[in-house]
């Protein structure tokens, strides 16, 4: 029973994230703070959230920071970091790991690749219409930066 409840929560979260990603792409408000500079994006979240999301520059790995925005997912305000990979947008939802810490998880839903993992005290969900392999490369690059190493 507990496993099916956990699965239902994950499925609901996946649906919420895909809907958020699609809505952002359809609106003129897909980014609240537009900047490729992490030192501009990170402090923009101050006072808007009760936590400070890590913001990393991954341009050297092919994932350009576009900016960030706020969203409401899983009954709480969350930071969304927006990256570009070729012609694709990658929305990265970041919240403290205490809010639903779970095992790494990757899936494709409605044509969108999603990946969930925990790093740097945060739970990360990434959503994109790029290939799942691109999302895996994004995660590798981000994890390396969070660990203090660099992947080219």
PyMOL commands that set and color helices and strands:
alter all, ss='L'
color gray80, all
select helices_A, chain A and resi 2-26+38-44+59-61+132-146
alter helices_A, ss='H'
color red, helices_A
select strands_A, chain A and resi 33-34+64-73+76-85+88-96+105-109+112-119+122-128
alter strands_A, ss='S'
color yellow, strands_A
deselect
rebuild
show_as cartoon
